[in-house]
């Protein structure tokens, strides 16, 4: 007649707790390689960052003898998938030109909206223009910075009195 013995009777009887722990550790070590055979799912690629930066300059025709008024506005939007991401306006440079003159740098802005008059009075026949260059940054979900540059140019003419 066969007799059945338990693990305790076979391996545990008369052994110290330390020896039993070593035996249990050896069993656990043998089981670990079996877990690494499971297929590993690759980390999905992050969604691309969609970053839109826009600047707008409003400038109208001006009566002769007056200084032209311009207004600068901007919009920034960044999304990654369906998640909105942080954006910041770094700076906006404003340049102006009069008739066929070269561009003259007028101002560096850090905040918008902004409005100001150009530094000259309109004379008969003048054609003047204003250009804005916007520099902005967005931060994606992994903390990387993405820069964007936007530009807008508009013009106005002298209106006789």
C-alpha atoms as an extended CHARMM CRD file, in Angstrom:
* protein
*
       161  EXT
         1         1  UNK       CA              0.0000000000        0.0000000000        0.0000000000  PROA      1               0.0000000000
         2         2  UNK       CA              1.3970000000        3.3870000000       -1.0300000000  PROA      2               0.0000000000
         3         3  UNK       CA              1.6610000000        6.1070000000        1.4940000000  PROA      3               0.0000000000
         4         4  UNK       CA              1.3640000000        9.7820000000        0.7350000000  PROA      4               0.0000000000
         5         5  UNK       CA              3.6060000000       12.2530000000        2.4460000000  PROA      5               0.0000000000
         6         6  UNK       CA              3.2010000000       16.0250000000        2.6270000000  PROA      6               0.0000000000
         7         7  UNK       CA              5.8620000000       18.5620000000        1.7010000000  PROA      7               0.0000000000
         8         8  UNK       CA              6.4360000000       19.2260000000        5.3730000000  PROA      8               0.0000000000
         9         9  UNK       CA              7.0390000000       15.5970000000        6.0660000000  PROA      9               0.0000000000
        10        10  UNK       CA              9.3500000000       15.2430000000        3.0670000000  PROA      10              0.0000000000
        11        11  UNK       CA             11.3480000000       18.4500000000        3.1020000000  PROA      11              0.0000000000
        12        12  UNK       CA             10.4750000000       20.4710000000        6.1500000000  PROA      12              0.0000000000
        13        13  UNK       CA             10.8200000000       18.1440000000        9.0670000000  PROA      13              0.0000000000
        14        14  UNK       CA             13.9180000000       18.7460000000       11.0240000000  PROA      14              0.0000000000
        15        15  UNK       CA             15.1470000000       21.6870000000        8.9390000000  PROA      15              0.0000000000
        16        16  UNK       CA             15.7770000000       25.1420000000       10.1780000000  PROA      16              0.0000000000
        17        17  UNK       CA             13.6890000000       28.1020000000        9.1330000000  PROA      17              0.0000000000
        18        18  UNK       CA             16.7190000000       29.4480000000        7.1940000000  PROA      18              0.0000000000
        19        19  UNK       CA             16.9680000000       26.2280000000        5.1600000000  PROA      19              0.0000000000
        20        20  UNK       CA             13.2490000000       26.3450000000        4.4070000000  PROA      20              0.0000000000
        21        21  UNK       CA             13.6060000000       29.9870000000        3.2380000000  PROA      21              0.0000000000
        22        22  UNK       CA             16.4600000000       29.0000000000        0.9040000000  PROA      22              0.0000000000
        23        23  UNK       CA             14.3220000000       26.2220000000       -0.5520000000  PROA      23              0.0000000000
        24        24  UNK       CA             11.3760000000       28.5910000000       -1.0520000000  PROA      24              0.0000000000
        25        25  UNK       CA             13.7260000000       31.1940000000       -2.6400000000  PROA      25              0.0000000000
        26        26  UNK       CA             15.0660000000       28.6040000000       -5.0770000000  PROA      26              0.0000000000
        27        27  UNK       CA             11.5200000000       27.7370000000       -6.0980000000  PROA      27              0.0000000000
        28        28  UNK       CA             10.7160000000       31.4430000000       -6.6310000000  PROA      28              0.0000000000
        29        29  UNK       CA             13.8660000000       31.9550000000       -8.7060000000  PROA      29              0.0000000000
        30        30  UNK       CA             12.8790000000       29.0530000000      -10.9260000000  PROA      30              0.0000000000
        31        31  UNK       CA              9.4780000000       30.6400000000      -11.5260000000  PROA      31              0.0000000000
        32        32  UNK       CA             10.7690000000       34.1220000000      -12.5320000000  PROA      32              0.0000000000
        33        33  UNK       CA             12.0970000000       33.1550000000      -16.0040000000  PROA      33              0.0000000000
        34        34  UNK       CA              8.6810000000       31.7570000000      -16.8890000000  PROA      34              0.0000000000
        35        35  UNK       CA              7.1900000000       35.2710000000      -16.4290000000  PROA      35              0.0000000000
        36        36  UNK       CA              9.5800000000       36.8810000000      -18.9110000000  PROA      36              0.0000000000
        37        37  UNK       CA              8.2840000000       34.7600000000      -21.7760000000  PROA      37              0.0000000000
        38        38  UNK       CA              5.0830000000       36.8160000000      -21.8440000000  PROA      38              0.0000000000
        39        39  UNK       CA              4.8340000000       39.1690000000      -24.8570000000  PROA      39              0.0000000000
        40        40  UNK       CA              5.6110000000       42.7780000000      -24.0020000000  PROA      40              0.0000000000
        41        41  UNK       CA              3.3350000000       45.4080000000      -25.4990000000  PROA      41              0.0000000000
        42        42  UNK       CA              5.3500000000       48.3450000000      -26.8930000000  PROA      42              0.0000000000
        43        43  UNK       CA              4.6210000000       51.7570000000      -25.4310000000  PROA      43              0.0000000000
        44        44  UNK       CA              2.3130000000       53.5740000000      -27.8640000000  PROA      44              0.0000000000
        45        45  UNK       CA              3.8160000000       56.5660000000      -29.6820000000  PROA      45              0.0000000000
        46        46  UNK       CA              2.5640000000       59.8790000000      -28.3030000000  PROA      46              0.0000000000
        47        47  UNK       CA              0.1070000000       61.8250000000      -30.4150000000  PROA      47              0.0000000000
        48        48  UNK       CA              1.7300000000       64.5900000000      -32.4710000000  PROA      48              0.0000000000
        49        49  UNK       CA              1.5410000000       68.1270000000      -31.1200000000  PROA      49              0.0000000000
        50        50  UNK       CA             -0.6390000000       70.4430000000      -33.1830000000  PROA      50              0.0000000000
        51        51  UNK       CA              0.5190000000       74.0070000000      -32.5170000000  PROA      51              0.0000000000
        52        52  UNK       CA             -1.0540000000       77.0770000000      -34.1020000000  PROA      52              0.0000000000
        53        53  UNK       CA              0.2840000000       80.5840000000      -33.5270000000  PROA      53              0.0000000000
        54        54  UNK       CA             -1.3130000000       83.5400000000      -35.2790000000  PROA      54              0.0000000000
        55        55  UNK       CA             -0.6700000000       87.2540000000      -35.1570000000  PROA      55              0.0000000000
        56        56  UNK       CA             -2.8350000000       89.9950000000      -36.6310000000  PROA      56              0.0000000000
        57        57  UNK       CA             -2.1640000000       93.6860000000      -37.2250000000  PROA      57              0.0000000000
        58        58  UNK       CA             -5.0490000000       96.0590000000      -37.8410000000  PROA      58              0.0000000000
        59        59  UNK       CA             -4.1470000000       99.3090000000      -39.5660000000  PROA      59              0.0000000000
        60        60  UNK       CA             -6.4310000000      101.6260000000      -41.4400000000  PROA      60              0.0000000000
        61        61  UNK       CA             -6.1720000000      104.5930000000      -43.7280000000  PROA      61              0.0000000000
        62        62  UNK       CA             -5.3500000000      107.8380000000      -41.9250000000  PROA      62              0.0000000000
        63        63  UNK       CA             -6.2590000000      111.4670000000      -42.5480000000  PROA      63              0.0000000000
        64        64  UNK       CA             -3.3050000000      113.6440000000      -43.6130000000  PROA      64              0.0000000000
        65        65  UNK       CA             -1.7110000000      115.3150000000      -40.5750000000  PROA      65              0.0000000000
        66        66  UNK       CA             -2.6700000000      112.4860000000      -38.1480000000  PROA      66              0.0000000000
        67        67  UNK       CA             -0.5330000000      109.6290000000      -36.8330000000  PROA      67              0.0000000000
        68        68  UNK       CA             -1.6780000000      106.1470000000      -37.9640000000  PROA      68              0.0000000000
        69        69  UNK       CA             -3.0430000000      103.8400000000      -35.2580000000  PROA      69              0.0000000000
        70        70  UNK       CA             -2.3130000000      100.1120000000      -35.3070000000  PROA      70              0.0000000000
        71        71  UNK       CA             -3.5760000000       97.2470000000      -33.1250000000  PROA      71              0.0000000000
        72        72  UNK       CA             -1.7730000000       93.8990000000      -32.6690000000  PROA      72              0.0000000000
        73        73  UNK       CA             -3.5560000000       90.7400000000      -31.4890000000  PROA      73              0.0000000000
        74        74  UNK       CA             -2.5700000000       87.0750000000      -31.3950000000  PROA      74              0.0000000000
        75        75  UNK       CA             -3.9560000000       83.6170000000      -30.7230000000  PROA      75              0.0000000000
        76        76  UNK       CA             -2.0730000000       80.5350000000      -29.5480000000  PROA      76              0.0000000000
        77        77  UNK       CA             -3.4360000000       77.0050000000      -29.4420000000  PROA      77              0.0000000000
        78        78  UNK       CA             -1.6940000000       73.6630000000      -28.8840000000  PROA      78              0.0000000000
        79        79  UNK       CA             -3.2650000000       70.2180000000      -28.5730000000  PROA      79              0.0000000000
        80        80  UNK       CA             -1.8820000000       66.7140000000      -28.3900000000  PROA      80              0.0000000000
        81        81  UNK       CA             -4.6450000000       64.3150000000      -29.3140000000  PROA      81              0.0000000000
        82        82  UNK       CA             -7.5780000000       65.7040000000      -27.3340000000  PROA      82              0.0000000000
        83        83  UNK       CA             -5.4520000000       67.2420000000      -24.5820000000  PROA      83              0.0000000000
        84        84  UNK       CA             -4.7480000000       70.9860000000      -24.5750000000  PROA      84              0.0000000000
        85        85  UNK       CA             -1.0860000000       71.8140000000      -23.9840000000  PROA      85              0.0000000000
        86        86  UNK       CA              0.6510000000       74.8100000000      -22.4320000000  PROA      86              0.0000000000
        87        87  UNK       CA              1.5030000000       77.6970000000      -24.7640000000  PROA      87              0.0000000000
        88        88  UNK       CA              3.2920000000       80.9630000000      -24.1380000000  PROA      88              0.0000000000
        89        89  UNK       CA              3.9330000000       84.1090000000      -26.0980000000  PROA      89              0.0000000000
        90        90  UNK       CA              7.6860000000       84.6850000000      -26.1200000000  PROA      90              0.0000000000
        91        91  UNK       CA              7.7300000000       88.0100000000      -27.9680000000  PROA      91              0.0000000000
        92        92  UNK       CA              6.3590000000       90.0530000000      -30.8340000000  PROA      92              0.0000000000
        93        93  UNK       CA              8.4950000000       92.4550000000      -32.8360000000  PROA      93              0.0000000000
        94        94  UNK       CA              6.8430000000       95.3490000000      -34.6460000000  PROA      94              0.0000000000
        95        95  UNK       CA              8.3440000000       97.0130000000      -37.7160000000  PROA      95              0.0000000000
        96        96  UNK       CA              6.9940000000       99.7720000000      -39.9090000000  PROA      96              0.0000000000
        97        97  UNK       CA              7.7830000000      101.2030000000      -43.3110000000  PROA      97              0.0000000000
        98        98  UNK       CA              6.7550000000      104.3820000000      -45.0710000000  PROA      98              0.0000000000
        99        99  UNK       CA              6.5060000000      104.6850000000      -48.8390000000  PROA      99              0.0000000000
       100       100  UNK       CA              9.5950000000      102.9460000000      -50.2730000000  PROA      100             0.0000000000
       101       101  UNK       CA             11.7170000000      103.2870000000      -47.1300000000  PROA      101             0.0000000000
       102       102  UNK       CA             13.3180000000      100.2510000000      -45.5170000000  PROA      102             0.0000000000
       103       103  UNK       CA             11.6510000000       98.5760000000      -42.5600000000  PROA      103             0.0000000000
       104       104  UNK       CA             12.3140000000      100.2340000000      -39.2090000000  PROA      104             0.0000000000
       105       105  UNK       CA             12.1200000000       98.2000000000      -36.0140000000  PROA      105             0.0000000000
       106       106  UNK       CA              9.6640000000       99.9100000000      -33.7310000000  PROA      106             0.0000000000
       107       107  UNK       CA              8.9690000000       97.8020000000      -30.6760000000  PROA      107             0.0000000000
       108       108  UNK       CA              9.4280000000       94.4840000000      -28.8670000000  PROA      108             0.0000000000
       109       109  UNK       CA              6.2690000000       93.2970000000      -27.1080000000  PROA      109             0.0000000000
       110       110  UNK       CA              5.8340000000       90.6640000000      -24.4000000000  PROA      110             0.0000000000
       111       111  UNK       CA              2.0560000000       90.8750000000      -24.0010000000  PROA      111             0.0000000000
       112       112  UNK       CA             -0.9250000000       91.3700000000      -26.3130000000  PROA      112             0.0000000000
       113       113  UNK       CA             -3.2610000000       92.9550000000      -27.3160000000  PROA      113             0.0000000000
       114       114  UNK       CA             -1.3510000000       96.1590000000      -27.9440000000  PROA      114             0.0000000000
       115       115  UNK       CA             -2.2750000000       99.4260000000      -29.6090000000  PROA      115             0.0000000000
       116       116  UNK       CA             -0.1870000000      102.4780000000      -30.4580000000  PROA      116             0.0000000000
       117       117  UNK       CA              0.2100000000      105.2520000000      -33.0120000000  PROA      117             0.0000000000
       118       118  UNK       CA              3.1040000000      105.1780000000      -35.4980000000  PROA      118             0.0000000000
       119       119  UNK       CA              5.8270000000      107.7810000000      -34.8530000000  PROA      119             0.0000000000
       120       120  UNK       CA              5.0550000000      110.0480000000      -37.8440000000  PROA      120             0.0000000000
       121       121  UNK       CA              2.2640000000      112.1830000000      -39.2270000000  PROA      121             0.0000000000
       122       122  UNK       CA              0.7970000000      111.1110000000      -42.5580000000  PROA      122             0.0000000000
       123       123  UNK       CA              1.5490000000      113.3490000000      -45.5310000000  PROA      123             0.0000000000
       124       124  UNK       CA             -0.3460000000      113.4630000000      -48.8530000000  PROA      124             0.0000000000
       125       125  UNK       CA              0.4340000000      110.4030000000      -50.9770000000  PROA      125             0.0000000000
       126       126  UNK       CA              1.9000000000      108.3420000000      -48.1150000000  PROA      126             0.0000000000
       127       127  UNK       CA              1.5910000000      104.5700000000      -48.1330000000  PROA      127             0.0000000000
       128       128  UNK       CA              2.6990000000      103.0370000000      -44.8420000000  PROA      128             0.0000000000
       129       129  UNK       CA              2.8640000000       99.4940000000      -43.5880000000  PROA      129             0.0000000000
       130       130  UNK       CA              3.2440000000       97.5730000000      -40.3260000000  PROA      130             0.0000000000
       131       131  UNK       CA              4.6070000000       94.0390000000      -39.8880000000  PROA      131             0.0000000000
       132       132  UNK       CA              4.4960000000       91.8490000000      -36.7810000000  PROA      132             0.0000000000
       133       133  UNK       CA              6.6630000000       88.7780000000      -36.1000000000  PROA      133             0.0000000000
       134       134  UNK       CA              5.3410000000       86.5450000000      -33.3090000000  PROA      134             0.0000000000
       135       135  UNK       CA              7.5460000000       84.0020000000      -31.4990000000  PROA      135             0.0000000000
       136       136  UNK       CA              5.7550000000       81.4290000000      -29.3280000000  PROA      136             0.0000000000
       137       137  UNK       CA              6.4230000000       78.1370000000      -27.5200000000  PROA      137             0.0000000000
       138       138  UNK       CA              4.2700000000       75.1090000000      -26.7000000000  PROA      138             0.0000000000
       139       139  UNK       CA              5.1730000000       72.2730000000      -24.3180000000  PROA      139             0.0000000000
       140       140  UNK       CA              4.1470000000       68.7320000000      -25.2940000000  PROA      140             0.0000000000
       141       141  UNK       CA              3.1630000000       65.8980000000      -22.9510000000  PROA      141             0.0000000000
       142       142  UNK       CA              6.7800000000       64.7540000000      -22.5900000000  PROA      142             0.0000000000
       143       143  UNK       CA              8.0100000000       68.2220000000      -21.5970000000  PROA      143             0.0000000000
       144       144  UNK       CA              9.6430000000       69.0760000000      -24.9410000000  PROA      144             0.0000000000
       145       145  UNK       CA              9.4180000000       72.6560000000      -26.2140000000  PROA      145             0.0000000000
       146       146  UNK       CA              8.1760000000       73.3900000000      -29.7360000000  PROA      146             0.0000000000
       147       147  UNK       CA              8.6390000000       76.8630000000      -31.2340000000  PROA      147             0.0000000000
       148       148  UNK       CA              6.4670000000       78.5770000000      -33.7820000000  PROA      148             0.0000000000
       149       149  UNK       CA              6.9050000000       81.8320000000      -35.7160000000  PROA      149             0.0000000000
       150       150  UNK       CA              4.0190000000       83.7440000000      -37.2670000000  PROA      150             0.0000000000
       151       151  UNK       CA              4.0700000000       86.9000000000      -39.3330000000  PROA      151             0.0000000000
       152       152  UNK       CA              1.5010000000       89.4170000000      -40.5410000000  PROA      152             0.0000000000
       153       153  UNK       CA              1.8040000000       92.5490000000      -42.6570000000  PROA      153             0.0000000000
       154       154  UNK       CA             -0.7650000000       95.2000000000      -43.5160000000  PROA      154             0.0000000000
       155       155  UNK       CA             -0.7500000000       98.6730000000      -45.0520000000  PROA      155             0.0000000000
       156       156  UNK       CA             -2.6560000000      101.9350000000      -45.0660000000  PROA      156             0.0000000000
       157       157  UNK       CA             -2.7460000000      105.0850000000      -47.1700000000  PROA      157             0.0000000000
       158       158  UNK       CA             -3.1260000000      108.7970000000      -46.5850000000  PROA      158             0.0000000000
       159       159  UNK       CA             -6.6280000000      110.2340000000      -46.8600000000  PROA      159             0.0000000000
       160       160  UNK       CA             -6.7560000000      113.8820000000      -48.0400000000  PROA      160             0.0000000000
       161       161  UNK       CA             -8.4890000000      116.3270000000      -45.6670000000  PROA      161             0.0000000000
